[in-house]
Amino acid sequence: MIAYLERAARKTFNLRVCARPCNGAEYTAAPTLPFSNKAEARAYCAAKGIKPWNF
């Protein structure tokens, strides 16, 4: 599992989780999880065994 972090509105972040490094249709279809900061997103990835790809 790979996680991509992207900035969202009002200093929040969205985390997209894909099965492997991807782009295009697979990337846009990936589930998005909201987080208030990067530390929370990193902690979630560590707890779930997901590799943070771009952060």
N, C-alpha and C positions, 0 to 999 in steps of 0.2 A: 504494500500500500504506500502511496506517495501523497503528500499534502502540499498544496499550493496556497500561499497566503496572498490576499489582495486587499487593498484599502477599500473601505466602504465609506458611507456618509458619516459625518460627525465623529471623526477620530475613532472609528471602529474598524474591525477587520473581518473578512470572510475567509473561511478555510474550505478549500475544495479538496475532496479526497477521491483519488483515482486509484485504480488497480495497478497501474504502471505509468511511467512518464508519458504524457499524452498532450494533444492539442486538438483543435477543431471540434467536431461534433461530440467526441467522447469527453472533452474537457467541459463543454457547455452543459452536457447531460449529467455531469458529476454532482453529487449532493453538496450543498453549501451549508456550512455551520457558522453562525455569528459569534464573534469574540470581541471583548472590549479592548484587549491589548495583546501584544505578541507573546508575552510571558504565559498567559492563559492558553494560547494556542500551542505553544511548545509543551506545556504540561499535559495537555490533552493528547498530543502526539506521543509523548513518552509513555503515558498510561495505556494507550491503545496499541503501541508498537508500530506506529506509522512514521515513516521517514519524512521529516520536513525537507522539502526540495529547494525552495527559494528563500528561506529565512533562517 
